[in-house]
Amino acid sequence: MPEQEPPPAPTHARPASWRCDEDVAEGRFFGVQLPIRLKLRVTEQPYDYGAIIQPIVPLHHAAGVRSHVQATPYVAERAAAPAAGSAANEQINGRVIGHAQAWHYPHDRTLVLWECFLEREWQGAGCCACDRRRRGGSPDDPNLHQLWRGFERFLLRRFPLTDRIITPAWEPVYDPGEWQAFLAARRFRPLTERLSIKEVTSTTGTTGPGGTPERRRGALRPSGARVSAVLR
């Protein structure tokens, strides 16, 4: 997880929360095909950066109500994972494989995907044995791509009026250059030295060919220029 986070909600506010547990993707772990599930908690919390605190993410609204999404990725079946650090979680009823969290700022129509990564013992688990030795610890991991894609899809279903996704340009558990390549593969591009961005489209309620939802493109002008990217 990046070292600095958005400030917490004021303690005087009692947040509303919502929980769910669902399949978001399929992965292959040590030769076993398994569903990747997320145990999620979504909490609404007021925020106020005021005139002094400078938010990490550029926002037009310095105060309002945001949603915090805390997600625990896990596999519901027991896979042949290394024993160290991979004990079953009693509440989750499976094996925790990573971490993910995000914030949604509705007034700015912005998602901040703060982190989404695999625990070290699960990195490279989707590769064959020879590739696992060579690529262990690399974000270019089919299971990480699946997890990230599934988390994004959940977030956009939960917050359909989203124009952009912003994420930190680094992830401490991975090599910086390899992480940049991973973000580029996920259609992000640099916004600042510390942030990457992807513009998304917002559901209009109409359908296109084959009955698939049409989505309109949202506007983004972080510095007078529109970022061109497509969610895939």
C-alpha positions in Angstrom: 0.0 0.0 0.0 1.3 3.5 -0.8 2.7 5.2 2.4 0.3 8.1 2.5 -3.5 7.9 2.5 -6.4 10.3 2.3 -7.2 11.6 5.8 -9.8 9.7 7.8 -13.3 10.8 8.3 -14.1 13.1 11.2 -14.7 11.1 14.4 -18.0 12.9 15.2 -19.7 11.4 12.2 -21.2 7.9 12.4 -20.7 6.3 9.0 -23.3 4.2 7.2 -21.9 0.8 6.0 -22.9 -1.9 3.5 -21.4 -5.4 3.2 -21.3 -8.0 0.5 -19.4 -11.1 -0.6 -19.2 -12.1 -4.2 -17.3 -13.7 -7.1 -15.5 -11.2 -9.2 -13.1 -13.2 -11.3 -11.6 -16.7 -12.1 -8.0 -17.5 -11.3 -5.6 -20.4 -11.5 -3.6 -21.1 -8.4 -0.9 -23.7 -8.3 -2.6 -25.7 -11.0 -6.2 -25.3 -9.6 -8.9 -23.2 -11.3 -10.7 -21.3 -8.5 -13.1 -18.4 -8.3 -11.7 -15.2 -6.8 -14.0 -13.7 -4.3 -14.1 -10.3 -2.6 -15.4 -9.8 0.9 -16.4 -6.1 0.8 -17.4 -3.4 3.2 -18.6 0.0 1.8 -18.7 2.8 4.3 -20.0 6.3 3.7 -18.0 9.0 5.5 -17.9 12.8 5.4 -14.6 14.4 4.5 -13.3 18.0 4.7 -9.8 18.9 3.5 -10.4 22.5 4.4 -8.0 25.3 3.2 -4.8 23.8 4.7 -4.8 20.1 3.9 -3.8 19.4 0.3 -5.4 16.2 -1.0 -3.2 13.8 -2.9 -5.9 13.4 -5.6 -7.0 16.6 -7.4 -10.6 17.3 -6.4 -12.9 20.2 -7.3 -14.9 19.7 -4.0 -12.8 19.9 -0.8 -15.7 18.7 1.4 -18.6 16.3 1.1 -19.4 12.6 1.6 -17.2 9.9 0.2 -17.5 6.1 0.1 -14.7 3.9 1.4 -14.5 0.4 -0.1 -12.4 -2.1 1.9 -12.1 -5.4 0.1 -10.4 -8.7 1.0 -9.7 -10.9 -2.0 -9.8 -14.7 -1.2 -10.3 -18.1 -2.8 -13.2 -20.0 -1.4 -11.5 -23.4 -1.9 -8.3 -24.6 -0.3 -5.5 -24.4 -2.9 -2.0 -26.0 -2.7 -0.4 -22.7 -1.5 2.7 -22.5 0.7 2.0 -23.0 4.4 3.8 -19.9 5.7 1.5 -17.0 6.2 -1.5 -18.6 4.4 -3.7 -19.9 7.2 -7.4 -20.0 6.5 -9.4 -17.0 7.7 -12.3 -18.2 9.9 -14.6 -15.3 9.1 -13.9 -15.4 5.4 -14.1 -19.2 5.0 -11.2 -19.4 2.6 -7.6 -18.3 1.9 -6.9 -14.6 1.8 -4.7 -13.8 -1.3 -4.3 -10.1 -1.2 -5.7 -6.6 -0.4 -7.8 -4.0 -2.2 -9.4 -0.7 -1.2 -10.8 2.4 -2.9 -12.5 5.7 -2.3 -15.3 7.2 -4.3 -15.9 10.9 -4.4 -19.4 11.4 -5.9 -19.3 15.1 -6.4 -16.1 14.8 -8.4 -17.3 11.6 -10.1 -13.9 10.1 -9.2 -12.8 6.7 -8.0 -9.5 6.4 -6.2 -8.3 2.8 -6.5 -5.8 3.0 -3.7 -4.5 -0.5 -3.7 -5.1 -3.9 -5.3 -2.3 -6.5 -4.9 -1.6 -10.2 -4.2 0.2 -11.3 -1.0 3.7 -12.4 -1.7 3.1 -16.1 -1.2 0.4 -15.9 -3.9 2.4 -13.9 -6.4 3.2 -16.0 -9.5 0.7 -18.7 -8.4 -1.0 -18.6 -11.8 2.2 -19.4 -13.7 3.8 -22.8 -14.4 6.7 -23.8 -12.1 9.5 -22.5 -14.3 7.7 -19.1 -14.9 6.9 -18.9 -11.2 10.6 -18.9 -10.3 11.3 -16.4 -13.1 8.3 -14.1 -12.6 7.6 -14.5 -8.9 7.0 -11.0 -7.4 6.1 -9.5 -10.8 2.8 -7.7 -11.2 2.6 -9.2 -14.7 0.6 -12.0 -13.2 -2.6 -13.3 -14.7 -4.3 -13.6 -11.3 -3.5 -10.0 -10.4 -4.9 -8.8 -13.8 -8.0 -10.8 -13.1 -8.3 -9.5 -9.5 -7.8 -5.9 -10.6 -10.3 -6.2 -13.5 -12.9 -7.8 -11.1 -12.4 -5.1 -8.5 -12.8 -2.3 -11.1 -16.0 -3.9 -12.4 -17.4 -4.1 -8.9 -16.6 -0.5 -8.2 -18.2 0.8 -11.4 -21.3 -1.3 -10.8 -21.5 0.2 -7.3 -20.7 3.7 -8.5 -21.9 4.0 -12.1 -21.7 7.8 -12.3 -17.9 7.7 -12.4 -15.9 9.7 -14.9 -12.3 8.7 -13.9 -10.3 6.3 -11.9 -7.1 7.5 -10.3 -4.5 5.2 -8.7 -1.1 5.7 -7.2 1.7 5.4 -9.7 3.6 3.0 -7.4 3.0 -0.1 -5.3 5.6 -0.9 -2.7 5.3 -4.7 -3.0 6.3 -4.5 -6.7 9.2 -3.1 -8.8 8.3 0.5 -9.8 9.1 -0.1 -13.5 7.1 -3.3 -13.7 4.2 -1.6 -11.9 4.2 1.2 -14.4 4.0 -1.4 -17.2 1.1 -3.2 -15.3 -0.9 0.1 -15.1 -0.3 0.8 -18.8 -1.7 -2.7 -19.6 -4.7 -1.8 -17.5 -5.1 1.4 -19.7 -3.9 3.9 -17.1 -1.6 6.8 -18.1 0.4 9.2 -16.0 -1.5 12.2 -14.5 1.3 13.5 -12.1 4.5 12.0 -10.9 2.6 10.2 -8.1 -0.7 9.4 -9.9 -2.0 7.5 -12.9 -5.4 8.0 -14.4 -8.0 6.3 -16.6 -11.0 8.0 -18.0 -14.2 5.8 -17.9 -17.7 6.1 -19.3 -20.9 6.5 -17.4 -24.0 4.4 -17.9 -26.8 6.2 -19.8 -29.5 3.5 -19.3 -29.7 2.7 -23.0 -28.5 -0.4 -24.7 -26.3 -1.0 -27.7 -25.9 -3.9 -30.1 -26.6 -7.2 -28.4 -28.3 -5.6 -25.5 -25.1 -4.4 -23.9 -25.3 -1.1 -21.9 -24.1 2.0 -23.7 -22.0 4.3 -21.7 -21.3 8.0 -22.3 -17.8 9.4 -22.0 -17.2 11.7 -19.0 -15.3 14.9 -19.1 -12.0 15.4 -17.4 -9.8 18.5 -17.3 -7.1 18.0 -14.7 -5.0 20.7 -16.3 -7.0 21.9 -19.2 -6.5 18.7 -21.2 -8.7 15.7 -21.6 -7.3 12.3 -20.8 -8.0 9.7 -23.4 -8.3 6.2 -22.1 -10.9 3.4 -22.3 -11.9 0.9 -19.6 -11.5 -2.6 -20.8 
